[in-house]
Amino acid sequence: MEKSLADIQREVDAYISQFKEGYFSPLSMLARMSEEVGELAREVNHQFGEKPKKADEADNSIELELGDILFITVCFANSLGIDLTEAHNKVMHKFNTRDAGRWTPKNTD
């Protein structure tokens, strides 16, 4: 089943809302996001870089690390009352206007 960003934000909020602790502070979430980005970097380095995994290292994946980053991003947005669909629309508008001539388009013939 395909979910919209709004669906994902509601699902994460329902999950977090069942706990007394609720959302972490913005500074704690930024630290968590940094940790998750580091874990993604490690996985990318293992898969595409020169650093093989040690035999005893956990079997993570780029997919799971991106999922963790998505989760913390949604938590961060929810805690600050940010609609990620609206944020996405604003970013795409920025890219479609500011960067309109920046990249070489693919041929469409």
Secondary structure as UniProt FT lines:
FT   HELIX           5..17
FT   TURN            20..21
FT   HELIX           26..48
FT   TURN            55..56
FT   HELIX           62..79
FT   TURN            80..81
FT   HELIX           84..98
FT   TURN            99..102
//
